[in-house]
Amino acid sequence: MLLCFLLKVEAQSKKTYQITRTETAPNIDGVLDESLWSKLQVATDFIQFRPDVGKSPTKEKRTEVKMCYDDNAIYISAYLYDNPEDIMRQFTQRDNFGQSDFFGIIFNPNNDAQNNTEFFVFSTGTQADAVESPSNGEDFGWNAVWESAVKVVDNGWILEVKIPYRALRFTQQDDPTWGIQFHRHYRKTRSQFTWNPIDVTKGNFGLYNAELEGLKDIKPPTRLSFYPYSSALVSTFDGETDTDFAAGLDLKYGITENITLDATLIPDFSQAGFDNVILNLGPFEQQFSEQRQFFTEGVDLFNKGDLFYTRRVGSRPISRPSTDDDEEITNYPDKVQLLNAVKISGRTKNGLGIGFFNAITEKTEVTIEKSEVINENTPEETIIKSKRNAVAEPLANYNIMVLDQQFNKNSSVTLINTNVTRNGEFRDANVTGLLLDLVNKKNTYGAIGEIKMSTFNDVANKDNGYSAKAGVGKNSGKVRYSFVYNYADENYDINDLGILFRNNYSNYNAEVSYRIFEPTKKLNNFYTGVWFNYNQLANPNNFTGANVGFNINATNKKLHGFGINGNWNINKRYDYFEPRNGFDSYFITKNYAQTNVWFSSNYNNFFAIDANVGYARFFDKERDNFNNIWYGINPRFKFNDKFLLVLGYSYDDYTADRGFINGQNVENEIIFGQRDRIETTVRISGSYNFNPFNALTLSFRNYLSRVTYDEKVYNLQDNGNLLVSNTHTKTTIGNDADFNPDANFNTWNLDFSYTWQFAPGSQLTALYRNQIFNLSNESRDPYFKSLNSLFDQEKRNTFSLRLVYFIDYNDIKNVFSNKNSS
């Protein structure tokens, strides 16, 4: 059936830019006073693709681009005509688009429509760059070192750009044809133009690149760069002061013209951001975003198949050593030290992507303290303490290998393997996946297929685990749809290097959506979609639930966005995870429904606001006292082009919620409690950017969760319903006489930093950090009383300074070459 999708497409005419070699490189200063610029082909006549498809700009807002090259780099100039009053210029840090006009230059040296390298310059002079592919989108974690300069003039703004060949991956060819595209964004109206027209109704943007010809005798340089760093840290907590000084090196090396090695030696992540920790009452772990640059940059190949959760590397130890009743662990660590990590990745001219990732973490031990009473209940009674060490995490190796073959400019097939090997008797794990992403040549229909297998050595004779996915759909036009089937057996487990919240499922999904591409009288864009899910266990083949939902969102002519979404779990839902005893029991809920409305005003204005409100309940006479209401409000103040302040407040209130109580299991009984839960979060983020290279930033978060259980508790019955317990209350179900499941969980995190990019690729960062944490049973305390209790806790204050310097091998080589010539 899939062969019928492979249809032929009519050849599309593409614009061509004939680039010219220059003997004298232009000065990158935003002033087009070199004579060479007057002799080059002009790329103009840009075409709009959002919101008015196919519209041409007026003469007063036209764009003129010119390009030349030499043995070291490609040079681009752009004259972006405009009324200076219409040019928006909000200063931001690198890769932050903010509210600024920008101009994008997109290269594709392989001209394969699937692997673009993007460079953006903002009207403020700020830079952004990314690698882009249809399967992974834009990866702004990727960073290159290049030069640009901007100058605002009476009739627009001018930019000059130098893209060194080290920032591009290409093979040496006699007469190559590259893909090229120019992209201009007018922030005030949110209108976007490209040089070569784009058909937004189908296909990925790379299919619509123009062609760059005329490059002669260019050679890929030796791609070798070093990022030596040094850092100093001072931390105070509970009256003690710790200091730490570190130095290390990151490097990038082009093994071949298209394959690059990235390595971090003696890594330092002391300035990684805080995790947004919550009080997690559910059966699944909380997932955190990655804050470490090495793990956010250039990982697109390794993310294939969703088998790589980077936070597994250097996270908490895999085990907590067992202790006797008179023993306790005194120093269980939050993380394991990463010794080194290496990435090798790239793509050949024939579209074969190759990826290799390897990281090693050190052996981690904990101290177990034992207290022994001598001469108990006598005047000579004494307590003797002894200590022993135990391994919580052995020396471990994390490895990923990927082969990804692209074809037809829009499809790919991938083989990926992840492996974790731990020293000694600890668990080893291995996962292998085969993935297919197939789109017909007209870019109108597509199909996906996946099969994965996991295996481990921690349990004797344990069967392998399997997962599969298959789907087809229409991915073009105003009306689109898809049908997807997902399967995983009860042994499938990728959590040693990936993240999987649940297995043992057999799920069906159908989606239909409608969108517009041409603005209407009142709207710039509009989208609506509906979906239906039918879920079962894989083994046994039991029904677990079905739900239907919708999503509507739009943007009006004033650039205000708004929308509504909703979801309804039809009739009964059988939850096999909340009881937390494998798949032996389930908890039934009935007719859960929720809806959420949101609004986001135009960020271009001095004042803007994001707001949402939602409500959920069970349409079940036995749960009619359950209510869940939430809302959030986030005002934004753009005081000027340099100073932005964003405030945030969110509130989430659950009344008569029910769930498993803190892992208590009394005499084979499964105990549930009814609880009232209130979560509040206060956020402040601000930035003052002196220019594109100097910035002050502030990030603050206070999270409070208060959970109060009713005194009566429930036994989970074999039929999935709850029955009030006649033998237990919330204070008598624990092994500890002082057991209390009520919780007041309060955290406070503040970051204040100054960043200075003092040279291309080189940066100095000074960071002050303040952190407070409190967990108690005072769940009935109001917000400000809880906040006062938080301030009574010991505070951790940290100041760190980090310097990174960029060194390019070719610059060093040229310096010595010039000296020898002299």
N, C-alpha and C positions, 0 to 999 in steps of 0.2 A: 504493500500500500504506500510506503514512504517514497517509492520510486516515482510515483505520479507527481510528487511535489517538485521534482528536479526538472523544472521547465526552463526553456531558453528565454533570454531577455534581449530585447532590442538594444543595440549598442547606443550608449548615451554620449553625445558630444561633450567634451570637456575643454575648458579653457587651458591654455598653455602659456607658461611664463618662460621666456628665453633669457637665462641669466648670463651676465657678462663678467669675465675675469677682470680684476683690477690689479695694477702693480703697486698702487699706493692705498693702504687701508685708511678709511675715513676715521676721523676723530669722533668718538662716541660722546657727544655733548648736547645733542638735541638741536644743533644749529646746522642747517644744510648749506654750508658755505663752500663745500668742496666742489670743484668743477665736475667730478665724476658723476655726481647725482643727476646732472642735466643731460647725460648721454645714455641713460638707461631706459628700458621699456617700462611703461607705466601700467600698473594693474589698477583698473578703476571699474566703474559701472557695477558697483556692488548691488546685490539683490536681497531684499528682506525675507526672512523666514519666520519671524515672530514679531508682533502678532499678525501683521498683514502679509500673508504669503505672496511673494512675487512683486512687491512694490519696490520702486526705485527711489533713492533719496533725492532731495532737491539739490540744486547746484551748490547752495550755501552749506550743505551738510554732506558733501561728497567725500570720498576717500581716495587717496592716490598713494600707491605703494611702489617702491623700487627696490631692486636687489642686485647685489654683486658678490663676488667671492674672491678669495686668494688661497694660498696654500694652507692657511691656518683656520679660516672661519668663513661663515656666510654673514653678510652685512645687509640689514634691512632698514629702510627709511619709510616713514609713513606720515603723510600730511593729512590730518583728520580735520577737515573744515567743519566749523560749528560757530555758533554764537557763544562767546565766552561765558555769558550768563547762564547758558543751558548746560555747561560742562560741570558735572558733579565730581567733587574731589574730596572724598573722605580718606584721610590717612589711616592706613592699617599696617599690620605686620605682614610678612611674606605669606603668600597663599591664602590670605583673607581678603575676599572680594569686597566686602563692605558695600558702601553706596558710592561707587565710583564708575565713571566711564572706563572701558578697557578696550585694548586691541590685542587680538590673539593671532599667533603664527603657528601653524600646525604643519609639521614635517612627517612624512612617511617614506623613509629611504628605501624600504622594500616595495613600496607602492602596492601593498597587499590589501588595503582598505580595512585592516584589522588592528594595526599596531601603530597608532599615532603617538608622536611626541609633541607636546603642546607647551608653548611659551606665551605668557600673558604679561602685558605691561599696562599699568593703570595710569590714569591722568595725573596721579600724584607722584608717579615714579616707582611705586611699589611693584614688585615682581611676583609672579606665580608660575609654577610649572607642574606638569603632570604627564604620566603615560596613560594612554587610553586604549581600551579594546572593548568590543561588544559584550563579551562575557563578564568583564569586571568593571566596566565604566571607567571613570576618571580616578586615577590614584594620585592625589596631591601629596601623599607621603613621600613620593619620589622627588628628589631635589638635584638640580644640576647647578654648575657655576657658570654664569654668563653675564654679559654687560648690557645695560640699557640706560638711556637718558631721555628726559621729557622736558619740553619747553612749551608753555602756554603763550600764544600770540593773539593778536587782535581778531583774527578770523578762524581760530580753532586751536589745535595743539599738535605739536610735532614730536615724533619720537625717532630715535636711532637705536638699533639693536645689533649686537655682535653675538652670534651663536658659534662658539668654538666647536670644532669637529669632535672634541672629546665629549661634548654633551649629546652627541648623536651616535647611533650604532649603525654602521653600514659596511658593506664589503667593497673592496677596490674593484671598480669597473671602468672600462674604457669610455663608454658613452651612456651613463645611467639615466633613467627616467624616474624621478622621485614623485611621490604624492605631495601636494602643497595646498594649503587653504589659508585664507585670511578671514578673520572674524572680528567684527566691530559691534560693540554694545553701547547703546545710548541709555545710560542709567535713568535719566529723568523720565523717559517714556517707556523704558524697558523694551525698546525695539532693538532687534538684532539683525545684522546683515552679514553675508559672506560674499566672497568674490565669485566662487563657483556656486551656482544655485543648488539648494538642498530641497529635496522632496520629503517634507516632514511626515507624510502619510505612511511611509514604509522605509525599511532598511536602516542600517546604522549610518551615522554621519560620515564615517570614513569612506563609504562608497561614493561620496560626492566630492572627493578631493579633486582639485585641478592637477595638472602635471607640470613638473619643473624639469626643464631640459637645459643643456648647455654646460653642465659640469664636466670639465676636462682635467684629467691628470691630478685628481685629488686623492690623497692617500689617507687612510685611517691612521690617526696618530697613535703613539703609545699611550694607552689610557691607563695611567698610573697616577693616583693622587693619594695624599696622606692627610689625615686629620688628627694630629697630635692634640691631646688635651691635658689639662691639669685642673684639679678641683680642690677646694678646701671647705670643710664643714665644721661648724660649732653647734652643738645641741645641748640644751639644758632641760632636765626633767627631774623632779622630785629632789631638788637640791644638788644634783650631780651634773657635772659638765663633761661632755665627751667631745673630742676633736678627731678629725680624720682628714688626711691629706692623700690624694691619689693622683696618679698620672697614667695615661694609657694611650692607645693609638687605634684609630679606625683607618682602614684603607680600602681603596677601590682599584682593581687592576683588570684591564681588558685581556683576558686569557687569549681570546681570538678577537676578530673584528666585531663579532656580535655577542660574545659570551663574556660576562663580567663577574669577577670575584669581589664580594663584599665581606670584610672581616672586621670583627671588633675584638681587640686584645686587651685584657684587663678592663672589662666594660664598667662604666660608671653611670648609674641611673638615679643618682641622688636627687636630681631635680625633676624627676617624673611626677606628674600631677597626682592629686588625691583620687581615690576611688569613691564613687558615690554609694557608700555602704548604706543598706537599709536593714531594718529588722525583718528577717526572712522567716515567716511562719509556714511556708509551703514545703512540699516534699522535694523540691529541686533546688540546686545551688543557684546562687546569684551570678550572673554573667557580667564581667567588667570590660570596659573598653581598654584598648592598649594605649599606654602612655609613653612607651619607650621607643625612641626614634628608629633604632635599628630594626625593630619588629613592625614598624609601620611603613617603612620605605621599601619599595620594590618587592612586595610579597604577593603580587597578583597571581603568579603561577602557582604558588604554594597554597593559595586559597581555593583552588579548584576542588569541587566536590564537598566543600565545607568540612574538611577533615582536620584543619589546623586551627586550634585556638591558642594563640601565641602566649596567653597568660599561663599556660601549663608549664612553660619553661621558666624556672626560677620562682615558682609559686610555693605554697606551703609544702612541707614534707609529705610524702605519700602515706606515712603511717604514724600512729601514735603508740609508742611502746606500751605494752601491758604492765600494770603495776599491781602490787599487793595492797591490801586494805590500809597498811601503815606506811605506804609510799606515795609520793606525789612528784610530778614533773615540775621543775622549778623554772625552766627556761625554754619553753617550746617556742620555736622561731616562727615569724610570720612569712618568711621566704627563705629559699635556698640560694646560695651564692652562685651566680653564673660565672664560669671560668673563662669561656670564650665561645664565640659563635661565628659561623661562616655561611655565606650564601653564594651560590654560583647560579647565574640565570642569564638567559638571553634567547634569541630566536634567529635561526638561520635564514638565509635568503629564500629557501624553499618552504618557509613557514613552520619549521619544526622548533617548538619551544622546549628548552632543556632547563630543568631546575634541580638544584641540589642544596639542601639545607642541613646543617649539622650544628648542634650545640651541646656543650658539656657542663654539667653542674656538679659541684663538689659534694663530697660526703658530709653529712650533717648529723651531729650527735646532740642528744639532750642529756641533761643531768637529772637523775632520779634520786630524791632524798628520802631516806628512811629514818623514822623516829622510833626508838626503842626505849620503853620505860623500865628502869631498874629499881628494885625494891619498892614496888608500887604500894601505895597506901601506908607508907612508913615515913618516919622523919628523914630517912636517908634517900627518899625517892629522888631519882634523877632521870633526865632524858638524854639519851645518847643518840646523836645523829650521825648517820653514815651516808655516803654518796656513791653512786655508780653511774657510769655512762652507758647509753644505749643508742643504737643507730636508728634514726627516724627516717633518713633518706640516704641511700648509698650513692656512690659515684654513679652518675647516670648519663647516658648518651641519647640525644633526641635527633632523629634523622628523617628527612623527607626527600623523595626522588620523584620527579615529574617529567613525563614526555607528553607534549601537547602538539598535535599536528593540525594546522589550520588548512582549509581548502575552500574553494569556491568563493573566497573573499568574505564569507559570512558564516562558515561552519567549522567545527573542530571535533577531534576525537582525542581523549586524554587517558593516559595511564598514570596513576599516582599511587605511591606506597609511603606510608608513615610507619616509623618503628621507634620504640622506646626500649632500650636495653639498660637494665639496672644491675649493678654488681651484687654478687652473692645470691641469696635465696629470695630476693624481692621479685615482684611481678615484672615480667617483660610483656610487651604488647606489639602487635603488628596488624596493620589495616591496609588493604589493597582495594583500589577502585578503578573501574573502567567506565568512562563517561562519553556520551555522544551528544553533541549539539548540532542539529541539522536544520538548515534553512534553504528553501528552494531559491533558484537564481533570480526569480522576480521579487524575492524578499517579501512574500505575502503570506506564506505558511511555514510553520516550523514544527520540529519534533525534538524531544529530548529523551535520553535513556541513560540509566545509571545502574550499575551493579557493584556492590561492595562486600568485602569479607573481612571480618575481624577474628583474631585469634590471640591467645595468651597462654602463659605457662604457670599461672598461679594456682590453678585447680587441676588435679590429675584427671586426665581423660575428658576434659571439658570440650564440648563440641564447638566448632567454629560458629560464628554468628554471621548472618547475611542480611543485606538490605538491598532493595531495588526501587527504581523509580522510572515511570514511563509517562509520557505526555505528548499531546499534539494540540495545535492551536493555530488560529489566524492572528498574525501579528502586524497587520497593516489595515489602513482605512479607518473610517469613523467607528465602525462596529468591529470589535475584536472578541475572541473567545478562546477558551482553553479547557482541556480535560486532562487531569493528572491523577495518577495512581501512585501511592507511596506504601512501601512494605518494609518491615523489619521484624525479624524473629526475636525471641526472648533472650537469645545469647548475643545479639549484636551489641557491641560496646566499643566506642571510639574515644572514651574519656581519658585515656592516658596522654594523648596529644591533641585530641579534638574536644568538642563539647556536644553532648547528647542528653537532653532532658528525660527522654523516655524511649523505650523500645517496645517490642511486641505490639505492633500496630499494623492494620491493613485499612488504609484510608483512601477515600475517593473524593476528588474535588472538581467542581465545575465553576467557571467564571465567565461572565459576559459583561462587556463594558462598551460605553459610547462616549465619544469626545468630539469636540469641534476643532477645526484648524483655522477657520476664517472667523474673525471677530463678528459679533452681532452688534446691534445698536447699543446694548448696555454692557455686554461682557467681552472681555478679551479672550478668555478661555473658559471651558466648561468640561467637566468629566463626571460621569456617573457609572457605577459598576455594582453588580450583584454577584454573590457567590453562594454555593451550597456545598457542605461537607457531610459525608457519611462515613462514620468511623467504627472500626471493629478491632478486637484483639486478633493477632495473628494465630495465637494458640492459647486456649481454644478459640474458635471462630465466633466469639460472642460480640453482640452489638454493644457499643459503648456510648454512642450518642450521634445526633445529627444537628447541624445548625445552619441557619441561613442569615445572611447579612447584606448590607448595602453601604455604599460610600458615595457622597456627592460633594464636589468642591468646584469652586469657580473663582475667577478674578474679574473685577469690574473695570470700567474705564478709568477710575481714579486709582487703580492699582491696589485696591483693598481686596484681600482674600477672605473667603468664608466657606464653611462647609458643615456637613452633618453626616454622621455615620451611626450604624446600629447593628445589633447582633441578637439573635434569638436562638437559644438551645431548645430545640423542639421536644416537648414532652420530657421523658426521663433521660438523665445522663448518668452513666455508670463510671464512677471514678475509682480505678484500681490502684491509684498511687497515694492518695491521701491516707489510707489505712497503714501504709508503710510496712506491709508484711509480704512483699512479693505480689503475686497475683492470686492469692488465696481469698482475699476479701475485696469488697467494693463498697463505695458510699454513694447513695442515690441522691441526686437533686432533680428538681422538676421545673421546667419552663422558666429558666433564667433568661432575662432580657435586659439589654442595656442600650443606651443611646448617648451620643456626645455631640455637642455643637461647638464650633470654634470660629474665631474671627482674628484676622491679622491685618492691621492697617498698613498703609504705605510707609515703608521705612525711610523714604526720601525726606519726609517731613521732620521738623524739629522734634515733635512728639509723635511717637507711634506706640501701639499697644498690641500685644498678643493676649487673647483671653479664650477660655473654654469653660464649659459647664457640662456635667454629665449626671445621669441617674440610672440606677439598676435595681431590680427587685426580682423575686421569685413569684410567679403566678401559681402559688401553691397555698392552699388554705392552712397547711401545717407550718408554713414559713411566712405568713403574711406580716409578721413583725420585722422581717428583714428589710433593710433599706440601705442603699449605698449611694451617697451623693458626693460629688467631687467638683472642684472648680480650681481654676488657676488664673492669675493675672500677672502680666509681665510688661510693665511700662518701660519705654525706651526714650532716652533723652539724648539727642545729637546736638550738644551745645554749640559746637562749631565743627569744622572739618578735621580737628585734631582730637576732640574730647567727646567720648561716647560713654554713657552710663546706662546699664540695663539692670532693673530691679525685678525680683520675682517672688511670688508667693503662691503656694499651692496647698490645698486642703482636701483631705480624703477621709470621709466618715463612714464607717461600717457599723450598722446597728444589728445586733442579733446574728452576727456571723457565726459559723460553726466550723470547727476543724479539730484535727488531732492535737492532743495536748503534749507538747514538748517531748515527744518520744517516749511517753510513759506506757508501759505494757504490764499490767498487773495480773498475774496468774492467768496468762493467756487471754486476758480480756483486752479489747481494743477500746480505749477511752477517748471520747470526744468531749469538747466543751463548747459552750455558747459564750461569745465574747463581743464586747464593744471595742472597736479599734478606731483611733483617730491618728492620722499622719499629717504633719505640717512640715513644709520645707520653705525656708527663706534663703534667697540667693541674691548676691550682688556681684556684678561683673562690670568692670570699667577699664578703659584704656585711654591713655594720653600719648599720642604719637607726635613727637617733635618734628619728625620727618620720616622718610621710609626706612631709616636705619637706627633710630633711637626711639624707644617706647617704654612707658610705664604701664604695667597691667596689674589689675586687682581681681582676685577671684575669692568669693566667700560663699560658704554653704553651712546652714544650720538645719539639721534634720532631727525631728522629734516624732517618735512613735509611742503611743500609750495604748496598752492592751489590758482590758479588765474582764476577767471571766466571771460568769455567774457561779454561785456556790454549788449548784447542782451540776452533775456531769452525766454523760450518756454512755451506754454500752452500744457498740456497733453490732447489729444483728446479722445473721447469715443472709437475710434477704436484702441487706444494704440499708435498712432503716435504722434510726436511733431510738433507744428506749432509755428513759430516765433510770439511772442506777439507784438501787436500793441499798447498796453497801459502800459506796464511795462518794466523797465530795471532792472539790478541787484541791483541798488541803490534805486529803488522806490517801491520795493515789501515788505519792512518791515514796521512794525508799528513805528519803530524808524527812525527819519530822518537821523541818522548817520549810519544806517544799512549798513554793508559791509560783504559779505560772503567770501571774500578773507581771507586766513589764513596763518600764519607763526607759526607753532607749534614746539617748540624746548624743549627737555628735556636733562638733564645731570644727570647721577647717577654713583656714585663711591663707592665701598666697598673695604676696606683694613682690613684684619683680621689676627689675630694670634690665633691658636688653639693648646692646649696642653692637650693630654689625659694622665693624671698623674696617673691614676689607672684604672683597668678594669671597663668600664661603667661610668667613671667619667671624667669630661672635664671642662677646663677653656677656655673661648673665649673672646678675646678683639677685639672690632670692631670700626673702624672709618668709618663714612659715610658722604658723601657730596652730596647734591642734589640741582639742580637749575631747574627752570621751566619758560617758557615764551610763551605767546600766543598773537599775534598781527595780524594786517592786512597787514604787510609789506611782501607780498608774492613774490615780485620781487627781494628781497634782495638776493645776492649770498651767498654761504655757509659761508664764513668767516665773512662777514658783519653780517649775522644772528648770528653767534657764538659770535661776539663781543657784540651784543645786549643782548644775553643770559647772558654774564658775567656782564652786567650792573644790572642784577636783584639781589635781595637779595638772599643770599646763606644760606641754612640750613646745619649746621655742627653738627654732633652727634657723641659722643663717648659713648660706652657702654661696660660694663664688666659683664660677666655672668658665674656663677660657678654652676655646677651640680655634685652631688656626689651620687654614687650607693651604696646602703646598701641592703644586702641580709639577710632575716630573719634567714636562716639556719646558716649563719656565726655567727650571734649574739648568736643564741641558742648554737652553738658548743663552743663558748668562755665561756659562763656561765657553760656549762656542764663540760668543762675542769677544771674550777676553783673549781667547786663542788667536782670533783674527787680528785683534789689536796688537 
